[in-house]
Amino acid sequence: MDPSSNKQENKAGTSLSTQAEGDKRRESSTSAKPDITPVNNLLAMKEQCKKECLRYIPLVKAVLSGDWESAKRFFDQDPTAVTARITEMMETALHILVGTGKYIHFVENLVGLIPAEALPALTDDGGRTALHIAAWVGNTEAARVLVQQHPRLLYVRDNTNWLPIHRAAINARRDTLSYLLTVTENDPVSLPFSNVSGAQFIIAVITSNLYDIALNVVDRYPHLATLRTPNKNCALARIATKVSSFPSGSHLNFWQRIIYSCVPVKVDNPVNISQVTHVHKDNWAQSFGENFFSVPQIKHIREQKVTHLQALQLVKSLCEKISASLNDRDAYLEIARDSIVIASNTGIREVIEEIAEWFPNLIWARDLADRNFFRRGIIHRHENIFNLTYQMSDQKRIATNFLEQSWDTMLHLAGRLAPRNKLNLVPGAALQMQRELQWFKEVKKFVNPMYIDFENKKGETAAVVFTKEHKDLVVEGEKWMKDTANSCTIVAALIATMVFAAAITVPGGNNSEKGTPIFSKRKVFIIFAVSDAISLFTSTTSLLMFLSILTSRYAEQDFLYALPKRLIIGLFTLFLSITTMMVAFSTTLYLVFGHNKEWILIPVAALSCLPITSFVTLQFPLLQDLISSTYGRGIFGKQSDRLLY
């Protein structure tokens, strides 16, 4: 025999021995976890399942329909079918049955036929046991049956190294997860809440917005706040991406904000929060009764407010645990710094405020591009992040005047075009351009005068950058304004024509002798005359405003006040002209056809409201946005009295 082959055999034997020892160590660390099937054997088993699954079709149908009698006859004829893989995905009858989420008596009967010690080894092609499937679909009753039969199922990991509690968490199965948490402990062998497994679990719970459960788990296992996955993800960083879970990320309209502020909500101690979410109702709420909170819109807003409070409390709890459990300054700084950078990128000011409360120096934290939260807020156009500057001392003047490597100032960053997702929040290209000008103007207040006309490495000032970046938006804004003005001009011209003709040919005609209107002494005629005159004057004013928009020069600065102001006046006067025109027309009908027929006022008034309502529904939101954006309080300013630094 070739000596080299002996060396290779010895080397292979040593390798196999080392691998066997490693397998034993992994087996001891996962206890009842079944052996990992080699890839070639797994493929062979799947091929075998494909060949045999046809004869199990009657059993699959019986399981899916919950027909225990038919399944029992099949098991009597073939006892091996109880634990056999009966589908191409290597599922057993128990996997399929648990996945239906029904037929709990069938589950109890089937589990009774399977030896308890065999349950952990019954896995599908993903290494998932029946308990994994129960957690996946939220079959809590089946999970109880399986755990009672073999508690070690709680600690069997699938091929992704996930436990059943991971599956329940990532799929937001609240009831099943709550049950599994009551029976799962931080086992010293399988370590479900330690190391990477614990980090993955708490991140999965937060991802599914189960903040009440997260509060409970973090209270039981404080170390979860400091655990990180291999890619440096952690609980605090994960919740810093959940924009809609915080008040600053919720876009509520006027009425929703009123309801939100009035609905009383109170989150209790996190120790009991996984069992029930307590909602405190004061005398105001009790006076309306429970039916008030059952209205779908109000119920949704209340649930949203509960989520916001739970998320805020979770952030506070995580910061508290991080501060208390880590003595290594660099360690907690890395966790909190990464989280505050993520929060500033996603626009969640509440997370930044809470982290800054526990770790004040981190308000100056910089990302890999050496940018603080001021600059990230400008780049991403997060006004709630930029507005944190109003909650800081005068040291913000120092932090806002650093140059980037390209010699760009903060004003250069404001001169860049906003991300498309932020632009789309503003209706119409003209209002988008107005919002960009407002950003540029606001940032300019914080820039040192010597940096206002400062040139970067490309030799461009901030104003040049703004013009260059927004030239396409200016063109789009001009087109949008002209299209809007053209459409409204036609309507205003038609109204002016009609009401002018109505003023000449008054209803009922004129007295042939005196030339005065026949109905001139009737009160209804006075209403007609006044409303017709108002309609003529307002439609003419509206027409002139829209014509001025069509002939405007469309310079950048015109989008800030001049053009929006003209459009506001044009739309408002157009609305008045339509309203008064309908009043004039209704009075005309009554004068001509409604003599001694007062009942005719009801259908006439109802029908005249139709075009007015249509205009309000279709165009008033635009008018409201224009007024709010141009003359409202704006998006910039102090958001709270919480001092940051």
Order of alpha helices (4+ residues) and beta strands (2+ residues): alpha-alpha-alpha-alpha-alpha-alpha-alpha-alpha-alpha-alpha-alpha-alpha-alpha-alpha-alpha-alpha-alpha-alpha-alpha-alpha-alpha-alpha-alpha-alpha-alpha-alpha-alpha-alpha-alpha-alpha-alpha
